[in-house]
Amino acid sequence: MPASAVQTKTWFRPKGWFTDGEVAIVVNRVLRDDPSKGDMNNRQVITLNRLWLAAKDYNLWPIYLMGYLIFIPQSPVGTYLTLSLKNLGFSKFNINLLTIPSTILHIITMLSIAKISQYLDERTMVFGWLSQNSNNVGNRSVSTAFYNILSQLGTITSNYITVTGSSRLDFRFVH
């Protein structure tokens, strides 16, 4: 993939993807949508100072917290679904068949939310909220990495939640 819309000409593609007029249109539209993209080179090295600046952007902290917490409720149920179905007496084949609908519904739900978000131009439904609230391109990449780290930590946390037979959640830490 080329690095940008203005760098599509190569030795094996001498005409590039766009004409000069189309390149001007693409650049103008990108800069009109997000003027902060014009103030930095996207090849800058991430330094400790830039990491610190991104980490202390308190406007993104609620999104980071949401990234940590949002996947915790669904994970224990998904983890123990097969064990619960086995305890109910289903065969391995039937257990595999019974887990398919939840996966398909999850995929359909995620695609529907993405489409609705795009149609309504609403960024609070999907990951685009973080990208939109990051103030510049440099902060955007670091904040995306922080969000990803925290969502992974949320998944790790959810793996320590076990569902007991008394229909209550029990936290057990494995040594």
BALOBA-1460 file (C-alpha; in Angstrom, 3 decimals):
// residues 175
<rec num="1" residu="m" x="0.000" y="0.000" z="0.000"/>
<rec num="2" residu="p" x="1.254" y="3.489" z="-0.734"/>
<rec num="3" residu="a" x="2.037" y="5.769" z="2.197"/>
<rec num="4" residu="s" x="-0.517" y="8.362" z="1.072"/>
<rec num="5" residu="a" x="-2.704" y="9.445" z="-1.832"/>
<rec num="6" residu="v" x="0.109" y="11.627" z="-3.197"/>
<rec num="7" residu="q" x="2.625" y="8.761" z="-3.224"/>
<rec num="8" residu="t" x="0.936" y="6.217" z="-5.496"/>
<rec num="9" residu="k" x="3.381" y="6.498" z="-8.407"/>
<rec num="10" residu="t" x="6.037" y="3.771" z="-8.398"/>
<rec num="11" residu="w" x="8.279" y="2.075" z="-10.958"/>
<rec num="12" residu="f" x="5.648" y="-0.606" z="-11.601"/>
<rec num="13" residu="r" x="2.736" y="1.883" z="-11.573"/>
<rec num="14" residu="p" x="4.128" y="4.971" z="-13.372"/>
<rec num="15" residu="k" x="0.768" y="6.753" z="-13.713"/>
<rec num="16" residu="g" x="-0.232" y="6.242" z="-10.083"/>
<rec num="17" residu="w" x="-3.781" y="5.825" z="-8.850"/>
<rec num="18" residu="f" x="-4.924" y="9.434" z="-9.223"/>
<rec num="19" residu="t" x="-4.486" y="12.269" z="-11.697"/>
<rec num="20" residu="d" x="-2.932" y="15.509" z="-10.431"/>
<rec num="21" residu="g" x="-6.393" y="17.080" z="-10.149"/>
<rec num="22" residu="e" x="-7.714" y="14.121" z="-8.135"/>
<rec num="23" residu="v" x="-4.693" y="14.302" z="-5.800"/>
<rec num="24" residu="a" x="-5.453" y="17.983" z="-5.139"/>
<rec num="25" residu="i" x="-9.077" y="17.113" z="-4.352"/>
<rec num="26" residu="v" x="-8.091" y="14.285" z="-1.988"/>
<rec num="27" residu="v" x="-5.580" y="16.459" z="-0.125"/>
<rec num="28" residu="n" x="-8.058" y="19.336" z="0.223"/>
<rec num="29" residu="r" x="-10.826" y="17.059" z="1.481"/>
<rec num="30" residu="v" x="-8.554" y="15.363" z="4.020"/>
<rec num="31" residu="l" x="-7.307" y="18.708" z="5.329"/>
<rec num="32" residu="r" x="-10.831" y="20.142" z="5.404"/>
<rec num="33" residu="d" x="-12.080" y="17.149" z="7.426"/>
<rec num="34" residu="d" x="-9.171" y="17.310" z="9.895"/>
<rec num="35" residu="p" x="-6.931" y="20.411" z="9.689"/>
<rec num="36" residu="s" x="-4.547" y="18.968" z="12.291"/>
<rec num="37" residu="k" x="-3.294" y="16.511" z="9.646"/>
<rec num="38" residu="g" x="-1.471" y="19.335" z="7.905"/>
<rec num="39" residu="d" x="0.624" y="20.375" z="10.908"/>
<rec num="40" residu="m" x="2.836" y="17.318" z="11.319"/>
<rec num="41" residu="n" x="4.738" y="14.714" z="9.434"/>
<rec num="42" residu="n" x="3.155" y="11.333" z="10.158"/>
<rec num="43" residu="r" x="6.583" y="9.718" z="10.200"/>
<rec num="44" residu="q" x="7.696" y="11.334" z="13.466"/>
<rec num="45" residu="v" x="9.187" y="9.102" z="16.126"/>
<rec num="46" residu="i" x="7.131" y="8.542" z="19.262"/>
<rec num="47" residu="t" x="9.213" y="9.872" z="22.138"/>
<rec num="48" residu="l" x="8.621" y="9.602" z="25.872"/>
<rec num="49" residu="n" x="7.517" y="13.232" z="25.882"/>
<rec num="50" residu="r" x="4.858" y="12.541" z="23.210"/>
<rec num="51" residu="l" x="3.720" y="9.457" z="25.144"/>
<rec num="52" residu="w" x="3.361" y="11.579" z="28.271"/>
<rec num="53" residu="l" x="1.414" y="14.292" z="26.417"/>
<rec num="54" residu="a" x="-1.002" y="11.720" z="25.056"/>
<rec num="55" residu="a" x="-1.384" y="9.986" z="28.425"/>
<rec num="56" residu="k" x="-2.259" y="13.170" z="30.286"/>
<rec num="57" residu="d" x="-4.975" y="14.211" z="27.803"/>
<rec num="58" residu="y" x="-7.814" y="13.968" z="30.339"/>
<rec num="59" residu="n" x="-10.468" y="14.401" z="27.632"/>
<rec num="60" residu="l" x="-9.722" y="10.856" z="26.494"/>
<rec num="61" residu="w" x="-9.757" y="9.242" z="29.957"/>
<rec num="62" residu="p" x="-13.507" y="8.392" z="29.854"/>
<rec num="63" residu="i" x="-12.970" y="6.643" z="26.517"/>
<rec num="64" residu="y" x="-10.003" y="4.723" z="27.967"/>
<rec num="65" residu="l" x="-12.144" y="3.703" z="30.967"/>
<rec num="66" residu="m" x="-14.946" y="2.605" z="28.659"/>
<rec num="67" residu="g" x="-12.433" y="0.555" z="26.649"/>
<rec num="68" residu="y" x="-11.362" y="-1.176" z="29.856"/>
<rec num="69" residu="l" x="-14.879" y="-1.896" z="31.113"/>
<rec num="70" residu="i" x="-16.932" y="-2.504" z="27.982"/>
<rec num="71" residu="f" x="-15.916" y="-6.102" z="27.217"/>
<rec num="72" residu="i" x="-15.909" y="-7.396" z="30.804"/>
<rec num="73" residu="p" x="-19.642" y="-8.335" z="31.059"/>
<rec num="74" residu="q" x="-19.746" y="-10.510" z="27.937"/>
<rec num="75" residu="s" x="-16.522" y="-12.438" z="28.398"/>
<rec num="76" residu="p" x="-17.368" y="-14.726" z="31.360"/>
<rec num="77" residu="v" x="-20.649" y="-15.753" z="29.763"/>
<rec num="78" residu="g" x="-18.921" y="-16.549" z="26.475"/>
<rec num="79" residu="t" x="-16.126" y="-18.388" z="28.266"/>
<rec num="80" residu="y" x="-18.426" y="-20.605" z="30.289"/>
<rec num="81" residu="l" x="-21.190" y="-21.081" z="27.717"/>
<rec num="82" residu="t" x="-19.760" y="-24.367" z="26.467"/>
<rec num="83" residu="l" x="-19.242" y="-25.669" z="30.020"/>
<rec num="84" residu="s" x="-22.797" y="-24.714" z="30.963"/>
<rec num="85" residu="l" x="-24.192" y="-26.439" z="27.890"/>
<rec num="86" residu="k" x="-22.115" y="-29.535" z="28.661"/>
<rec num="87" residu="n" x="-23.501" y="-29.604" z="32.219"/>
<rec num="88" residu="l" x="-27.003" y="-29.457" z="30.727"/>
<rec num="89" residu="g" x="-26.251" y="-32.713" z="28.871"/>
<rec num="90" residu="f" x="-25.655" y="-31.554" z="25.293"/>
<rec num="91" residu="s" x="-23.213" y="-33.458" z="23.068"/>
<rec num="92" residu="k" x="-20.041" y="-31.782" z="21.750"/>
<rec num="93" residu="f" x="-21.560" y="-31.467" z="18.289"/>
<rec num="94" residu="n" x="-24.729" y="-29.822" z="19.625"/>
<rec num="95" residu="i" x="-22.676" y="-27.519" z="21.865"/>
<rec num="96" residu="n" x="-20.740" y="-26.319" z="18.832"/>
<rec num="97" residu="l" x="-23.975" y="-25.757" z="16.937"/>
<rec num="98" residu="l" x="-25.511" y="-23.845" z="19.864"/>
<rec num="99" residu="t" x="-22.568" y="-21.425" z="20.083"/>
<rec num="100" residu="i" x="-22.861" y="-20.396" z="16.421"/>
<rec num="101" residu="p" x="-25.938" y="-18.101" z="16.788"/>
<rec num="102" residu="s" x="-24.328" y="-15.897" z="19.444"/>
<rec num="103" residu="t" x="-21.256" y="-15.438" z="17.272"/>
<rec num="104" residu="i" x="-23.318" y="-14.601" z="14.201"/>
<rec num="105" residu="l" x="-25.507" y="-12.197" z="16.186"/>
<rec num="106" residu="h" x="-22.363" y="-10.513" z="17.547"/>
<rec num="107" residu="i" x="-21.014" y="-10.009" z="14.012"/>
<rec num="108" residu="i" x="-24.360" y="-8.689" z="12.750"/>
<rec num="109" residu="t" x="-24.669" y="-6.337" z="15.717"/>
<rec num="110" residu="m" x="-21.171" y="-4.902" z="15.238"/>
<rec num="111" residu="l" x="-21.714" y="-4.372" z="11.501"/>
<rec num="112" residu="s" x="-25.126" y="-2.800" z="12.139"/>
<rec num="113" residu="i" x="-23.721" y="-0.402" z="14.732"/>
<rec num="114" residu="a" x="-20.948" y="0.604" z="12.337"/>
<rec num="115" residu="k" x="-23.438" y="1.225" z="9.509"/>
<rec num="116" residu="i" x="-25.846" y="3.170" z="11.740"/>
<rec num="117" residu="s" x="-22.934" y="5.208" z="13.081"/>
<rec num="118" residu="q" x="-21.843" y="6.058" z="9.552"/>
<rec num="119" residu="y" x="-25.403" y="6.865" z="8.434"/>
<rec num="120" residu="l" x="-26.131" y="9.127" z="11.433"/>
<rec num="121" residu="d" x="-22.605" y="10.603" z="11.411"/>
<rec num="122" residu="e" x="-22.460" y="9.665" z="15.089"/>
<rec num="123" residu="r" x="-19.083" y="8.643" z="16.480"/>
<rec num="124" residu="t" x="-20.038" y="7.648" z="20.029"/>
<rec num="125" residu="m" x="-21.234" y="4.187" z="18.910"/>
<rec num="126" residu="v" x="-17.889" y="2.870" z="17.606"/>
<rec num="127" residu="f" x="-14.116" y="3.291" z="17.960"/>
<rec num="128" residu="g" x="-14.264" y="6.525" z="15.881"/>
<rec num="129" residu="w" x="-15.018" y="8.517" z="19.036"/>
<rec num="130" residu="l" x="-11.414" y="8.156" z="20.154"/>
<rec num="131" residu="s" x="-10.073" y="9.189" z="16.775"/>
<rec num="132" residu="q" x="-12.355" y="12.206" z="16.623"/>
<rec num="133" residu="n" x="-11.474" y="13.415" z="20.146"/>
<rec num="134" residu="s" x="-7.721" y="13.089" z="19.661"/>
<rec num="135" residu="n" x="-6.431" y="16.559" z="18.932"/>
<rec num="136" residu="n" x="-3.779" y="15.749" z="16.333"/>
<rec num="137" residu="v" x="-2.377" y="12.920" z="14.254"/>
<rec num="138" residu="g" x="0.505" y="12.204" z="16.653"/>
<rec num="139" residu="n" x="-1.789" y="12.009" z="19.663"/>
<rec num="140" residu="r" x="-4.272" y="9.894" z="17.706"/>
<rec num="141" residu="s" x="-1.865" y="7.014" z="17.180"/>
<rec num="142" residu="v" x="-0.703" y="6.998" z="20.795"/>
<rec num="143" residu="s" x="-4.242" y="7.303" z="22.190"/>
<rec num="144" residu="t" x="-5.350" y="4.435" z="19.964"/>
<rec num="145" residu="a" x="-2.531" y="2.323" z="21.386"/>
<rec num="146" residu="f" x="-3.553" y="3.256" z="24.966"/>
<rec num="147" residu="y" x="-7.163" y="2.333" z="24.215"/>
<rec num="148" residu="n" x="-6.072" y="-1.004" z="22.772"/>
<rec num="149" residu="i" x="-3.878" y="-1.725" z="25.811"/>
<rec num="150" residu="l" x="-6.713" y="-0.928" z="28.214"/>
<rec num="151" residu="s" x="-9.256" y="-3.011" z="26.306"/>
<rec num="152" residu="q" x="-6.809" y="-5.938" z="26.434"/>
<rec num="153" residu="l" x="-6.375" y="-5.387" z="30.188"/>
<rec num="154" residu="g" x="-10.166" y="-5.460" z="30.493"/>
<rec num="155" residu="t" x="-10.184" y="-8.816" z="28.725"/>
<rec num="156" residu="i" x="-7.520" y="-10.113" z="31.106"/>
<rec num="157" residu="t" x="-9.600" y="-8.889" z="34.052"/>
<rec num="158" residu="s" x="-12.698" y="-10.601" z="32.698"/>
<rec num="159" residu="n" x="-10.805" y="-13.884" z="32.499"/>
<rec num="160" residu="y" x="-10.490" y="-13.809" z="36.291"/>
<rec num="161" residu="i" x="-14.260" y="-13.684" z="36.702"/>
<rec num="162" residu="t" x="-15.828" y="-17.100" z="37.052"/>
<rec num="163" residu="v" x="-19.494" y="-17.971" z="37.014"/>
<rec num="164" residu="t" x="-20.500" y="-20.219" z="39.884"/>
<rec num="165" residu="g" x="-23.502" y="-22.490" z="40.136"/>
<rec num="166" residu="s" x="-25.313" y="-20.100" z="42.469"/>
<rec num="167" residu="s" x="-25.732" y="-17.570" z="39.634"/>
<rec num="168" residu="r" x="-23.407" y="-15.004" z="41.150"/>
<rec num="169" residu="l" x="-20.077" y="-13.712" z="39.974"/>
<rec num="170" residu="d" x="-17.039" y="-14.768" z="41.932"/>
<rec num="171" residu="f" x="-13.588" y="-13.222" z="41.588"/>
<rec num="172" residu="r" x="-10.818" y="-15.766" z="41.983"/>
<rec num="173" residu="f" x="-7.231" y="-14.923" z="41.305"/>
<rec num="174" residu="v" x="-5.180" y="-17.757" z="39.897"/>
<rec num="175" residu="h" x="-1.660" y="-18.074" z="41.252"/>
